[in-house]
């Protein structure tokens, strides 16, 4: 036991089989480090769990002592809520088992897995589920927040493929939530975030994907952005469900695949994939390649699905300063395109991005009330990401993103995707659900976590205090 350990807490954790990492333990600084370098928080102890039983012990201990608690899955959330100063951190990174049943196309995946780890295991069988666009993202936070990814137009969100969840509740019980058991909790877990308990394992229905599919990107100089966005918008309006992707405003890296004249310059990247046979993908994506001016770089090619999943990794390094915000858009008329292009092609950091994601397909065919996540009929989701290395540059970077997001408000649907925003207050959390659905989620909170033990998240507070 470290000299900085709390003996009273330690005594309450008898039988804990994981590792308790105290502030003076070896590896403490690495263990508390999260994706967003904007936060430098120091939990009182990091309890790296190896089983649901470990999670139960920690939950019961913090309840008995009325301690603050956070949950660390992948640590990728932009709010930095995986850690808090002085809190007990329930660290799930010691729980990475995944069992794939290829015959029945299902998987049981523990909550410490990242999407890169999950995809590697499922793609060994030619299977997948809609997952995060950066491989270091944890499966837990993304799925609980609904789960957007390249496959969503074909298979829906991550939460749409969730068939069950193993949960440790706020009162320290282990329950299984599905459409047959604790159906109310299961509804809330599919988009309501980590508000109702600690999910220790996810049960997914898997889908046949690849392992090779036509995917990649088309790069255009910023000067062509208006025409590119309009052409892509019109293409996606009639695209089949098998076509997924997005459009990103980025700064071209100094990479061999980028024409020398574009390196270090603002560009528009049309990211596309076809979830089906490569030959069919060639035909489906041909209009993208032939709409007008040829791309400066055509990088669409047959590639493994896991390579598509890594496509954005290099542009999203861990430890940078991150400020994000987002909106669903009710439409993308030419005036909206012009406004977005005017701001997004003038980034103030070479790492900053704006990603425009199309709706439709399977995503839109799930009923708005079937899961906690709604907003399924919104045609566009826009994600503004400021990413930069120097904390001293924060005011300028944040102001740029806020100004851009505000300029696009005339086309906002009034709703937001929770996984894409920072700590923007309760009104924005309500906007993710609509007021009626938020009240239903509060009723769930009253039942499953009335004392708001799990509050370090995009919080849904209980409607009453106990």
Backbone torsions as a table, in degrees:
resi	resn	phi	psi	omega
1	UNK	NA	130.8	179.4
2	UNK	-66.5	153.5	179.4
3	UNK	-66.0	-18.4	178.9
4	UNK	-91.4	2.7	-176.6
5	UNK	-70.3	152.3	175.7
6	UNK	-93.4	106.8	-175.0
7	UNK	-63.7	-32.3	179.6
8	UNK	-67.5	-43.9	177.6
9	UNK	-65.4	-41.9	-179.7
10	UNK	-60.0	-39.8	-179.0
11	UNK	-65.6	-30.0	179.1
12	UNK	-80.1	-8.1	-179.1
13	UNK	-106.6	25.4	177.6
14	UNK	-58.7	135.0	-177.7
15	UNK	92.9	-6.6	177.2
16	UNK	-64.9	123.8	-174.1
17	UNK	-99.6	-4.6	179.8
18	UNK	-86.7	-149.8	-177.1
19	UNK	-122.7	130.5	174.2
20	UNK	-97.5	118.2	-176.8
21	UNK	-107.3	108.6	-177.6
22	UNK	-93.1	168.4	-176.4
23	UNK	-57.6	-25.7	177.6
24	UNK	-106.8	14.6	175.2
25	UNK	-76.5	149.7	171.5
26	UNK	-60.2	135.7	177.4
27	UNK	86.7	0.8	-177.7
28	UNK	-61.1	-47.3	-176.7
29	UNK	-64.0	-38.1	177.7
30	UNK	-68.5	-39.3	-176.9
31	UNK	-67.7	-29.7	-177.5
32	UNK	-89.7	-5.9	-176.1
33	UNK	-76.6	133.5	-178.0
34	UNK	-117.6	176.9	-176.3
35	UNK	-62.5	-46.0	-176.0
36	UNK	-83.5	107.6	-178.4
37	UNK	-69.2	-3.2	177.6
38	UNK	-67.2	-20.6	-175.6
39	UNK	-112.9	133.0	178.9
40	UNK	-129.4	76.1	-171.5
41	UNK	-103.5	151.6	-173.9
42	UNK	-123.6	94.9	176.5
43	UNK	-65.9	156.1	179.2
44	UNK	-69.2	-33.0	175.3
45	UNK	-160.4	146.3	174.6
46	UNK	-109.2	115.0	-178.3
47	UNK	-99.1	96.3	-179.1
48	UNK	-81.7	107.6	-172.4
49	UNK	-86.0	152.2	175.2
50	UNK	-117.9	-3.2	-177.7
51	UNK	-158.8	165.7	174.6
52	UNK	-62.3	-32.3	177.4
53	UNK	-60.9	-37.8	176.0
54	UNK	-63.0	-42.3	179.6
55	UNK	-62.2	-42.0	177.7
56	UNK	-57.0	-46.6	-178.2
57	UNK	-61.4	-41.3	-179.3
58	UNK	-69.1	-44.3	-180.0
59	UNK	-59.6	-45.5	179.9
60	UNK	-64.2	-38.2	-179.4
61	UNK	-66.6	-43.8	-178.1
62	UNK	-70.7	-31.8	176.3
63	UNK	-66.3	-44.9	-178.9
64	UNK	-60.7	-37.5	-176.9
65	UNK	-98.1	1.1	179.2
66	UNK	55.1	50.2	-179.6
67	UNK	-96.9	157.8	174.9
68	UNK	-76.1	143.7	-176.9
69	UNK	-141.2	144.0	173.5
70	UNK	-126.9	168.2	179.2
71	UNK	-127.1	127.5	-178.1
72	UNK	-111.6	110.9	174.5
73	UNK	-100.2	-79.2	174.4
74	UNK	-104.9	-14.7	-179.4
75	UNK	70.1	20.0	-173.3
76	UNK	-94.7	-13.2	-177.9
77	UNK	-59.3	134.1	-173.7
78	UNK	-67.0	-22.6	179.8
79	UNK	-74.5	-12.8	-178.9
80	UNK	72.2	18.5	-172.3
81	UNK	-70.8	-7.1	178.7
82	UNK	-64.7	-23.4	178.5
83	UNK	-134.5	151.5	176.4
84	UNK	-146.1	146.9	179.4
85	UNK	-59.3	127.0	174.8
86	UNK	77.2	0.8	-177.0
87	UNK	-92.0	160.5	169.4
88	UNK	-85.0	125.5	-179.1
89	UNK	-100.4	116.7	172.3
90	UNK	-81.9	105.8	-173.2
91	UNK	-99.3	114.7	-176.5
92	UNK	-93.5	4.6	-175.4
93	UNK	-70.0	-9.0	172.9
94	UNK	-86.8	3.6	-177.5
95	UNK	-119.0	91.4	-173.6
96	UNK	-127.4	19.0	179.5
97	UNK	-72.2	141.1	173.6
98	UNK	-138.0	131.0	178.7
99	UNK	-118.2	116.3	-178.8
100	UNK	-103.7	124.6	174.1
101	UNK	-101.7	93.4	-174.3
102	UNK	-65.8	-33.1	-178.0
103	UNK	-64.2	-45.9	-178.2
104	UNK	-95.4	-0.1	178.8
105	UNK	54.5	55.3	175.4
106	UNK	-134.2	163.2	176.4
107	UNK	-147.1	141.7	168.2
108	UNK	-107.0	120.4	-173.3
109	UNK	-127.8	124.5	179.9
110	UNK	-73.8	157.8	-164.5
111	UNK	-76.6	-7.4	178.1
112	UNK	-87.5	-1.7	-179.1
113	UNK	-72.2	147.6	167.9
114	UNK	-96.1	167.3	179.0
115	UNK	-66.5	-31.2	176.0
116	UNK	-62.0	-42.6	178.6
117	UNK	-68.7	-42.1	179.3
118	UNK	-62.6	-48.2	-178.1
119	UNK	-62.4	-38.4	179.4
120	UNK	-60.4	-40.3	-178.2
121	UNK	-72.5	-42.8	-177.2
122	UNK	-76.8	-34.6	179.9
123	UNK	-70.6	-16.3	172.0
124	UNK	-61.1	-18.9	179.0
125	UNK	-115.0	10.8	-178.2
126	UNK	68.8	30.0	-176.8
127	UNK	-123.8	158.9	178.4
128	UNK	-163.7	170.1	169.9
129	UNK	-137.0	154.5	178.1
130	UNK	-53.4	123.9	-176.8
131	UNK	-135.5	178.6	-174.6
132	UNK	-63.3	157.1	-178.0
133	UNK	-89.1	-2.4	173.7
134	UNK	-127.9	126.4	-167.8
135	UNK	-67.3	-20.7	179.9
136	UNK	-80.7	-5.8	177.2
137	UNK	-66.1	136.7	178.5
138	UNK	-75.3	146.5	179.1
139	UNK	-68.8	-27.7	-172.3
140	UNK	-69.1	-60.3	-176.8
141	UNK	-61.1	-40.4	-178.9
142	UNK	-63.9	-47.0	-178.0
143	UNK	-65.6	-43.6	-178.8
144	UNK	-65.1	-28.7	177.0
145	UNK	-86.4	2.3	175.7
146	UNK	114.8	-50.2	170.2
147	UNK	95.5	80.0	176.8
148	UNK	-86.9	144.9	178.8
149	UNK	-167.7	176.0	-174.2
150	UNK	-60.3	-25.3	-174.6
151	UNK	-92.1	4.7	-167.3
152	UNK	-67.9	-28.7	179.3
153	UNK	-71.9	-21.9	178.8
154	UNK	-93.5	-39.6	-172.1
155	UNK	-123.5	4.4	-176.2
156	UNK	80.5	-173.6	-179.4
157	UNK	-75.0	169.4	176.1
158	UNK	-55.2	-43.8	-176.9
159	UNK	-67.7	-19.8	178.6
160	UNK	-74.3	-19.0	176.6
161	UNK	-100.1	3.7	178.1
162	UNK	-78.3	126.7	179.9
163	UNK	-113.8	-6.6	177.5
164	UNK	-177.1	159.5	-179.7
165	UNK	-147.2	135.6	174.0
166	UNK	-92.5	122.3	-168.7
167	UNK	-127.8	135.6	166.9
168	UNK	-98.5	119.5	-174.3
169	UNK	-82.5	170.8	-177.8
170	UNK	-64.7	-22.4	177.1
171	UNK	-95.4	12.6	171.7
172	UNK	82.5	24.7	175.7
173	UNK	-101.4	155.4	171.0
174	UNK	-101.4	124.6	178.0
175	UNK	-132.4	159.5	174.7
176	UNK	-113.5	126.9	-178.6
177	UNK	-110.7	130.4	177.4
178	UNK	-155.8	-173.5	178.1
179	UNK	-69.1	-17.1	179.1
180	UNK	-100.6	-27.7	-176.7
181	UNK	-123.3	129.1	-179.4
182	UNK	48.7	51.6	-175.1
183	UNK	-61.0	-30.6	178.4
184	UNK	-64.6	-43.6	178.0
185	UNK	-65.0	-41.7	179.9
186	UNK	-59.9	-41.4	176.6
187	UNK	-58.9	-46.0	-177.0
188	UNK	-68.9	-30.8	179.9
189	UNK	-69.0	-22.9	-177.5
190	UNK	-89.8	70.1	176.7
191	UNK	121.1	-12.2	-177.9
192	UNK	-87.3	3.6	178.1
193	UNK	74.5	-166.7	-176.7
194	UNK	-87.5	40.6	-173.1
195	UNK	-86.6	-15.4	-167.1
196	UNK	-116.7	-0.4	-179.6
197	UNK	157.3	-179.5	177.8
198	UNK	-102.1	111.1	175.3
199	UNK	-78.0	121.5	-178.5
200	UNK	-98.0	-20.3	176.4
201	UNK	-154.4	142.4	-179.4
202	UNK	-111.9	137.5	175.6
203	UNK	-109.7	116.8	-175.1
204	UNK	-113.1	146.5	162.5
205	UNK	-85.2	127.9	-176.8
206	UNK	-100.1	162.8	-177.3
207	UNK	-130.6	150.8	177.8
208	UNK	-72.1	121.3	-178.7
209	UNK	-142.8	124.8	174.0
210	UNK	62.8	-134.3	8.4
211	UNK	-71.3	-8.9	175.5
212	UNK	-113.2	134.7	177.4
213	UNK	-143.6	162.3	177.4
214	UNK	-78.3	122.0	-175.2
215	UNK	-160.7	171.0	178.0
216	UNK	138.6	-148.9	-177.6
217	UNK	-147.7	158.5	172.0
218	UNK	-115.2	128.5	-177.8
219	UNK	-107.3	136.1	178.8
220	UNK	-133.1	146.3	174.8
221	UNK	-66.3	154.4	-175.9
222	UNK	-58.3	-30.0	-179.1
223	UNK	-63.1	-19.3	179.2
224	UNK	-98.8	6.1	-168.8
225	UNK	-58.8	-43.9	-177.4
226	UNK	-59.2	-46.5	-179.1
227	UNK	-68.3	-37.3	-179.6
228	UNK	-64.7	-48.3	-177.7
229	UNK	-62.4	-42.0	-179.5
230	UNK	-65.5	-42.0	179.5
231	UNK	-65.1	-42.3	-179.7
232	UNK	-67.4	-42.0	176.2
233	UNK	-55.3	-47.0	-177.7
234	UNK	-69.6	-36.2	177.1
235	UNK	-63.4	-44.9	-176.5
236	UNK	-68.4	-25.6	-179.5
237	UNK	-61.0	-27.7	-178.1
238	UNK	-117.4	8.1	-175.4
239	UNK	-72.1	145.0	175.6
240	UNK	-70.1	164.5	-178.5
241	UNK	-56.5	-29.7	-175.9
242	UNK	-67.0	-17.3	179.6
243	UNK	-87.8	118.2	175.7
244	UNK	-120.8	175.5	176.6
245	UNK	141.2	-156.6	-178.4
246	UNK	-173.4	175.2	176.2
247	UNK	-123.2	130.6	-175.1
248	UNK	-125.7	134.0	169.4
249	UNK	-94.0	115.7	-176.4
250	UNK	-140.4	175.5	170.1
251	UNK	-101.7	126.8	-176.1
252	UNK	-64.8	132.9	179.7
253	UNK	-75.8	162.6	177.0
254	UNK	-81.5	59.6	-174.3
255	UNK	-105.9	154.0	-178.3
256	UNK	-58.9	-30.7	-177.4
257	UNK	-76.8	-7.9	-179.6
258	UNK	-96.9	128.6	175.2
259	UNK	-53.1	139.8	-172.8
260	UNK	-55.3	-36.3	-177.9
261	UNK	-67.3	-20.9	-178.4
262	UNK	-95.8	-13.5	-175.1
263	UNK	-62.0	128.2	-178.8
264	UNK	78.7	6.3	-177.9
265	UNK	-109.1	152.4	174.2
266	UNK	-62.7	136.3	179.5
267	UNK	-139.5	166.9	171.9
268	UNK	-111.3	128.0	179.4
269	UNK	-114.0	117.8	172.2
270	UNK	-90.9	111.6	-179.2
271	UNK	-97.9	129.5	-175.5
272	UNK	-141.8	150.6	172.5
273	UNK	-147.3	153.7	175.3
274	UNK	-122.0	118.2	-175.4
275	UNK	-90.2	82.5	-176.9
276	UNK	170.0	-168.8	-179.1
277	UNK	-58.2	142.2	-176.8
278	UNK	-59.7	-41.0	-178.7
279	UNK	-61.4	-40.6	177.0
280	UNK	-67.4	-35.0	177.6
281	UNK	-64.1	-37.7	177.9
282	UNK	-58.8	-42.6	-180.0
283	UNK	-70.4	-41.5	-176.4
284	UNK	-68.8	-34.5	-176.1
285	UNK	-94.8	-3.3	-178.9
286	UNK	-57.4	-41.7	178.9
287	UNK	-59.7	-29.8	176.9
288	UNK	-64.6	-37.7	-176.8
289	UNK	-79.3	-22.7	-170.0
290	UNK	-115.1	13.5	-173.3
291	UNK	-66.8	-27.2	-175.5
292	UNK	-177.8	-122.2	-179.5
293	UNK	-60.9	127.5	178.9
294	UNK	-59.7	147.9	178.1
295	UNK	-64.3	147.7	175.3
296	UNK	-65.5	-28.8	174.5
297	UNK	-145.4	120.7	177.5
298	UNK	-104.3	104.1	-175.5
299	UNK	-109.8	17.7	174.1
300	UNK	-74.3	127.4	-176.3
301	UNK	-163.2	160.7	171.5
302	UNK	-62.0	129.5	179.7
303	UNK	-150.4	156.1	174.9
304	UNK	-63.3	145.8	176.3
305	UNK	-55.8	-38.1	-179.2
306	UNK	-64.8	-27.1	176.3
307	UNK	-72.1	-39.3	173.9
308	UNK	-58.5	-41.9	-178.5
309	UNK	-65.5	-22.6	179.5
310	UNK	-91.7	-1.3	-169.5
311	UNK	-57.7	-35.1	-176.6
312	UNK	-100.1	2.0	-174.5
313	UNK	-59.1	-47.1	-175.1
314	UNK	-62.2	-31.4	-179.9
315	UNK	-83.9	1.1	-180.0
316	UNK	-130.9	63.8	-176.9
317	UNK	-73.2	146.2	177.9
318	UNK	-68.5	142.6	173.1
319	UNK	97.4	-8.0	176.2
320	UNK	-73.9	162.9	170.8
321	UNK	-74.6	132.3	-177.8
322	UNK	-131.0	130.2	170.1
323	UNK	-132.0	120.3	-177.2
324	UNK	-122.2	153.0	164.7
325	UNK	-152.0	174.4	-172.7
326	UNK	-164.0	167.5	173.4
327	UNK	-157.6	147.4	162.1
328	UNK	-81.9	141.6	178.3
329	UNK	-108.3	140.7	179.0
330	UNK	-80.6	-15.0	178.6
331	UNK	-173.7	172.8	-179.2
332	UNK	-138.4	64.5	177.6
333	UNK	-68.8	170.1	-176.6
334	UNK	-56.1	-38.4	-180.0
335	UNK	-62.8	-38.9	176.8
336	UNK	-66.1	-40.8	177.2
337	UNK	-59.6	-47.0	-178.8
338	UNK	-61.8	-40.4	179.9
339	UNK	-65.8	-46.2	-179.9
340	UNK	-62.7	-45.4	-179.0
341	UNK	-61.7	-39.9	-178.5
342	UNK	-59.9	-35.5	-179.7
343	UNK	-89.7	-43.7	-170.1
344	UNK	-73.6	-20.3	178.7
345	UNK	-90.2	8.4	176.3
346	UNK	-125.8	62.0	-177.5
347	UNK	-68.4	151.1	177.2
348	UNK	-101.5	2.6	172.4
349	UNK	-141.2	141.5	179.3
350	UNK	-67.5	-15.1	-179.8
351	UNK	-96.2	-15.1	-175.8
352	UNK	-67.0	152.0	-174.2
353	UNK	-143.9	154.8	165.1
354	UNK	-129.4	126.1	-177.0
355	UNK	-119.5	126.1	179.4
356	UNK	-109.3	121.4	-172.2
357	UNK	-117.7	128.0	-179.1
358	UNK	-80.1	148.1	173.4
359	UNK	-91.7	-153.8	177.6
360	UNK	88.4	-174.3	179.3
361	UNK	64.7	-147.7	-176.9
362	UNK	-60.8	-33.1	178.5
363	UNK	-54.1	-40.2	-174.4
364	UNK	-86.9	-8.0	-177.1
365	UNK	-93.0	-4.9	173.1
366	UNK	-84.3	136.0	-178.9
367	UNK	-62.3	142.6	-178.5
368	UNK	-58.6	-28.6	-178.1
369	UNK	-99.5	3.5	-179.2
370	UNK	-74.1	-25.5	178.1
371	UNK	-136.0	166.7	177.3
372	UNK	-61.6	-36.2	176.5
373	UNK	-70.5	136.1	176.4
374	UNK	-123.5	-138.1	177.1
375	UNK	55.4	30.0	-172.6
376	UNK	-76.4	-15.1	-179.3
377	UNK	-94.7	-2.0	178.9
378	UNK	-67.8	128.4	-173.9
379	UNK	-77.4	-18.7	-176.5
380	UNK	-142.7	144.6	174.7
381	UNK	-126.4	119.7	-178.5
382	UNK	-113.3	131.7	-175.4
383	UNK	-120.0	119.4	179.6
384	UNK	-102.6	121.2	-177.7
385	UNK	-124.2	112.4	168.6
386	UNK	-92.7	126.3	-178.7
387	UNK	-135.0	126.4	-176.3
388	UNK	-156.0	158.5	-174.0
389	UNK	-89.0	-30.5	-168.2
390	UNK	-101.4	115.8	178.7
391	UNK	-55.6	-28.9	-178.9
392	UNK	-65.9	-18.2	-178.1
393	UNK	-92.1	6.1	-173.2
394	UNK	-58.8	-47.0	-177.3
395	UNK	-56.5	-43.2	-178.8
396	UNK	-66.5	-42.7	-177.9
397	UNK	-65.9	-45.5	-178.5
398	UNK	-66.5	-41.0	179.5
399	UNK	-60.8	-40.0	179.1
400	UNK	-60.1	-46.9	-177.6
401	UNK	-68.0	-42.5	179.0
402	UNK	-62.6	-41.3	179.6
403	UNK	-62.7	-43.3	179.5
404	UNK	-64.2	-46.8	180.0
405	UNK	-61.9	-39.3	179.6
406	UNK	-66.4	-37.5	-179.8
407	UNK	-63.6	-25.7	-178.4
408	UNK	-92.6	-0.3	-176.8
409	UNK	-60.3	-31.2	179.1
410	UNK	-57.6	-20.9	-179.1
411	UNK	-108.4	7.8	178.8
412	UNK	-70.3	142.1	175.0
413	UNK	-81.4	-3.0	-178.7
414	UNK	85.2	7.0	-177.6
415	UNK	-125.0	168.0	-174.5
416	UNK	-148.3	151.0	174.7
417	UNK	-94.2	116.4	-169.7
418	UNK	-57.6	-38.2	-176.0
419	UNK	-66.1	-12.5	-175.1
420	UNK	-102.3	0.5	-176.5
421	UNK	-117.5	157.7	175.0
422	UNK	-85.2	-155.8	179.5
423	UNK	-83.1	93.6	-173.2
424	UNK	-114.7	13.3	174.4
425	UNK	94.5	166.0	-175.1
426	UNK	-62.3	-35.4	-177.9
427	UNK	-59.5	-38.1	179.9
428	UNK	-73.3	-31.6	175.3
429	UNK	-66.2	-44.5	176.9
430	UNK	-59.1	-37.8	-178.0
431	UNK	-65.4	-17.6	177.4
432	UNK	-75.6	-16.8	-169.7
433	UNK	-125.4	-19.7	-164.8
434	UNK	79.3	149.5	-176.6
435	UNK	-59.1	-37.7	-178.2
436	UNK	-66.5	-45.0	-179.9
437	UNK	-68.4	-34.9	177.7
438	UNK	-61.7	-40.2	177.9
439	UNK	-64.4	-37.1	176.5
440	UNK	-64.5	-39.2	177.8
441	UNK	-67.4	-36.4	176.4
442	UNK	-63.8	-37.3	177.0
443	UNK	-63.6	-37.5	174.3
444	UNK	-64.1	-41.5	178.3
445	UNK	-62.1	-41.4	177.5
446	UNK	-57.6	-36.9	-177.0
447	UNK	-80.1	-43.9	-169.3
448	UNK	-100.0	-23.6	179.7
449	UNK	-150.6	64.5	-173.6
450	UNK	-64.8	-24.0	179.3
451	UNK	-90.8	2.4	179.7
452	UNK	57.7	45.1	175.7
453	UNK	-59.2	-43.1	-179.7
454	UNK	-94.3	85.6	-175.4
455	UNK	-119.3	-8.3	176.7
456	UNK	-86.1	81.7	-176.2
457	UNK	-171.2	-173.3	167.7
458	UNK	-74.1	91.6	-159.3
459	UNK	-79.2	136.4	168.9
460	UNK	-106.7	99.0	-175.9
461	UNK	-73.2	152.0	174.6
462	UNK	-63.2	153.9	-179.7
463	UNK	-77.4	-16.9	177.5
464	UNK	-138.4	154.4	179.2
465	UNK	-103.1	141.4	178.9
466	UNK	-113.5	NA	NA
